[in-house]
Amino acid sequence: MDLENQKRIKDLAETHGNENVVVVLGGAEAEASGLAAETVTAGDPTFAGPLAGVQLGLSVYHITEEAVKEVVDSSVYEEQVGMMEMVLPVEEIASEMAQFRA
């Protein structure tokens, strides 16, 4: 996750409260999505950005997870994500993301 996005997320959490911010990721690789999830929950593991040492504990999901699909209009989801969902390692991503939720 780039430094600018880390700052945006940190600012949103400070403004609205951590319990009111949900991060939806869309990375194509499970490992990259896991790294971004770790950043917004436990802090930037590279200690390079605004979230270095900052444990926001935000709720984080990947766009292909069922919990997200259930709340997104199905026609919008199909138009924006449907094609990519067919080629992404959806189960691997879901497994990676589950590590960051209790």
C-alpha positions, 0 to 999 in steps of 0.5 A: 500500500503506497504512502499516500493511501496510508495517509488517507486511511489514517486520516479517515480513521481519525476523522470518523473513528476506526469502528466506522471505517471499512477498507475494501481491497482489490489486489490481484494477488493474495500476498499483496492483499494480505500485506495491505490488510496487515497495514490497516490492521496492525500497522505498516510492516515495512515501517516506511509509511504513516501507518508505521507502528500504528495499529488501526485495527480496521475492518478489511475485506477483498472485493471478491469476498462474499461479505462484500458481494452481498452488499454491492448491487449485483449488476454493478459488481458484475460490470466492475468485478465479474470478469476479474473474479473469474481469473483471480485466485479467489479462495487463496485471497479469501484465506489470506484476508480471513487472517485479519478478522477475529 
